[in-house]
Amino acid sequence: SIEEKDKLKEKINIKDEFIISIVGRIEEAKGQYIVLQAVEKLRLKGIKVKTLVVGHFMDESYFTKLKNTYSNDIFTGFVPNPTDFMQISDCLVLATKKETFGLVLIEAMKCGVCALGSNKGGPLEIIDDKETGLLFESMNSDSLCEKLFLIYTNLELREKLALNGQIKADKYFDAMNQFKKIKTIFNSISKD
């Protein structure tokens, strides 16, 4: 609900910033630093923005370095329900160099949040660029910054991408539909 979202924002000290979330294990290969670099570039343009980094760390020294380097951003650590944090975000980014699938994108899309992913691997199967989300050049913070600036300055586009993403996620990535397809496959195999 709106009240729950407002309480969560208050709890982690979010006011009127543009919120960019990245959810998953915190490790260099997941590319959180690409998102944090892009957000710093947005700040240099005078934009009030925060990165919401949600997830547990794999390497404590790497995590500490990120937190110290990007002290204007929020690092939640592990949370039991990351979709709560997605829902208070303006967008979610998956910045992994080459993600095999990218379930977090689907989760964000199902929450009605604008999704951005790198143009390598799994995100290509999930995001239809400029229709259901945005793709950026993998491991390129300048490319990501351009896409983030685009949806920051164009609310109509951001809302369109979020809605279209939600429709696609509900249609093609719904768990019950996937289970029915798997059941059909297993049934056809058992008849042979």
TORDOZA-942397 format. One line per 2 residues: their letters; for each residue x, y, z of C-alpha. Coordinates in nm, 2 decimals, padded with zeros to 4 digits. Example, Ala and Ser with C-alpha at 12.3 -4.5 7.8 and 13.67 -1.06 7.14 Angstrom:
! residues 2
AS = 01.23,-00.45,00.78 ~ 01.37,-00.11,00.71
END
This chain:
! residues 192
SI = 00.00,00.00,00.00 ~ 00.10,00.36,-00.03
EE = 00.12,00.39,00.35 ~ 00.36,00.08,00.37
KD = 00.58,00.23,00.10 ~ 00.59,00.57,00.28
KL = 00.68,00.39,00.61 ~ 00.96,00.20,00.44
KE = 01.10,00.51,00.27 ~ 01.09,00.69,00.61
KI = 01.26,00.40,00.78 ~ 01.56,00.41,00.54
NI = 01.56,00.79,00.52 ~ 01.44,00.84,00.16
KD = 01.28,01.18,00.10 ~ 01.22,01.31,-00.25
EF = 01.51,01.15,-00.44 ~ 01.49,00.95,-00.76
II = 01.55,00.59,-00.64 ~ 01.74,00.34,-00.85
SI = 01.76,-00.01,-00.70 ~ 01.99,-00.30,-00.77
VG = 01.90,-00.63,-00.60 ~ 02.11,-00.93,-00.56
RI = 02.44,-01.07,-00.42 ~ 02.69,-00.79,-00.38
EE = 03.00,-00.89,-00.57 ~ 03.20,-00.73,-00.84
AK = 03.06,-00.96,-01.12 ~ 02.71,-00.83,-01.04
GQ = 02.81,-00.48,-01.15 ~ 02.68,-00.28,-00.86
YI = 02.97,-00.04,-00.90 ~ 02.85,00.03,-01.26
VL = 02.52,00.15,-01.12 ~ 02.68,00.35,-00.84
QA = 02.92,00.52,-01.10 ~ 02.62,00.61,-01.32
VE = 02.43,00.75,-01.02 ~ 02.73,00.97,-00.93
KL = 02.72,01.11,-01.29 ~ 02.36,01.19,-01.24
RL = 02.44,01.38,-00.92 ~ 02.69,01.58,-01.12
KG = 02.40,01.69,-01.34 ~ 02.23,01.82,-01.02
IK = 01.98,01.54,-00.99 ~ 01.86,01.43,-00.64
VK = 01.92,01.06,-00.67 ~ 02.00,00.76,-00.45
TL = 02.10,00.40,-00.52 ~ 01.93,00.14,-00.31
VV = 02.17,-00.16,-00.30 ~ 01.98,-00.46,-00.17
GH = 02.15,-00.79,-00.10 ~ 02.41,-00.97,00.10
FM = 02.78,-00.94,00.03 ~ 03.01,-01.22,-00.08
DE = 03.33,-01.04,00.01 ~ 03.33,-00.81,00.31
SY = 03.62,-00.60,00.20 ~ 03.46,-00.54,-00.14
FT = 03.13,-00.45,00.03 ~ 03.30,-00.21,00.27
KL = 03.49,-00.04,-00.02 ~ 03.16,00.02,-00.20
KN = 02.99,00.16,00.11 ~ 03.28,00.39,00.18
TY = 03.32,00.51,-00.18 ~ 02.95,00.56,-00.23
SN = 02.84,00.69,00.11 ~ 02.54,00.89,-00.03
DI = 02.37,00.56,-00.13 ~ 02.18,00.31,00.08
FT = 02.31,-00.05,00.14 ~ 02.05,-00.26,00.31
GF = 02.23,-00.59,00.34 ~ 02.01,-00.90,00.32
VP = 01.64,-00.84,00.34 ~ 01.37,-01.11,00.35
NP = 01.14,-00.95,00.10 ~ 01.34,-00.75,-00.16
TD = 01.02,-00.68,-00.36 ~ 00.92,-00.43,-00.09
FM = 01.23,-00.23,-00.18 ~ 01.17,-00.26,-00.55
QI = 00.83,-00.11,-00.50 ~ 00.97,00.21,-00.35
SD = 01.21,00.25,-00.64 ~ 01.16,00.45,-00.96
CL = 01.35,00.18,-01.15 ~ 01.56,-00.13,-01.11
VL = 01.89,-00.21,-01.28 ~ 02.05,-00.54,-01.35
AT = 02.41,-00.46,-01.43 ~ 02.57,-00.80,-01.44
KK = 02.83,-00.84,-01.72 ~ 02.65,-01.14,-01.87
ET = 02.36,-01.26,-01.66 ~ 02.23,-01.61,-01.76
FG = 01.87,-01.51,-01.71 ~ 01.79,-01.22,-01.47
LV = 01.49,-01.32,-01.26 ~ 01.52,-01.00,-01.06
LI = 01.41,-00.81,-01.38 ~ 01.09,-01.01,-01.40
EA = 01.03,-00.95,-01.03 ~ 01.06,-00.58,-01.08
MK = 00.84,-00.58,-01.39 ~ 00.58,-00.78,-01.20
CG = 00.59,-00.50,-00.93 ~ 00.53,-00.24,-01.20
VC = 00.88,-00.09,-01.18 ~ 01.07,00.02,-01.48
AL = 01.35,-00.23,-01.55 ~ 01.69,-00.17,-01.71
GS = 01.94,-00.44,-01.80 ~ 02.27,-00.49,-01.97
NK = 02.26,-00.58,-02.34 ~ 02.42,-00.92,-02.28
GG = 02.28,-01.26,-02.19 ~ 01.94,-01.31,-02.01
PL = 01.81,-00.95,-02.01 ~ 01.78,-00.97,-02.39
EI = 01.52,-01.24,-02.34 ~ 01.33,-01.04,-02.09
ID = 01.34,-00.67,-02.19 ~ 01.22,-00.55,-02.53
DK = 01.43,-00.24,-02.55 ~ 01.23,00.08,-02.54
ET = 00.91,-00.12,-02.51 ~ 00.91,-00.31,-02.18
GL = 01.23,-00.16,-02.04 ~ 01.57,-00.03,-02.14
LF = 01.89,-00.20,-02.23 ~ 02.23,-00.04,-02.19
ES = 02.58,-00.13,-02.30 ~ 02.71,-00.40,-02.07
MN = 02.96,-00.27,-01.80 ~ 02.94,00.09,-01.93
SD = 02.83,00.34,-01.67 ~ 02.81,00.62,-01.93
SL = 02.55,00.42,-02.13 ~ 02.36,00.34,-01.81
CE = 02.37,00.70,-01.71 ~ 02.21,00.81,-02.04
KL = 01.93,00.56,-02.00 ~ 01.87,00.66,-01.64
FL = 01.87,01.03,-01.74 ~ 01.61,00.95,-02.01
IY = 01.37,00.79,-01.77 ~ 01.43,01.05,-01.50
TN = 01.34,01.33,-01.74 ~ 01.06,01.15,-01.91
LE = 00.80,01.03,-01.66 ~ 00.56,00.93,-01.94
LR = 00.82,00.70,-02.09 ~ 00.91,00.55,-01.75
EK = 00.55,00.48,-01.67 ~ 00.49,00.33,-02.02
LA = 00.79,00.10,-01.99 ~ 00.68,-00.01,-01.64
LN = 00.33,-00.09,-01.75 ~ 00.44,-00.27,-02.06
GQ = 00.70,-00.46,-01.86 ~ 00.43,-00.56,-01.61
IK = 00.20,-00.68,-01.88 ~ 00.48,-00.89,-02.04
AD = 00.60,-01.04,-01.71 ~ 00.24,-01.14,-01.62
KY = 00.18,-01.29,-01.97 ~ 00.51,-01.47,-02.03
FD = 00.67,-01.52,-01.69 ~ 00.38,-01.61,-01.47
AM = 00.47,-01.90,-01.25 ~ 00.14,-02.08,-01.29
NQ = 00.16,-02.06,-01.67 ~ 00.52,-02.19,-01.66
FK = 00.41,-02.48,-01.44 ~ 00.12,-02.57,-01.68
KI = 00.37,-02.57,-01.97 ~ 00.61,-02.80,-01.78
KT = 00.32,-03.03,-01.69 ~ 00.22,-03.05,-02.06
IF = 00.57,-03.14,-02.16 ~ 00.60,-03.41,-01.89
NS = 00.26,-03.55,-01.98 ~ 00.36,-03.57,-02.35
IS = 00.69,-03.75,-02.26 ~ 00.51,-04.00,-02.03
KD = 00.27,-04.10,-02.32 ~ 00.57,-04.19,-02.55
END
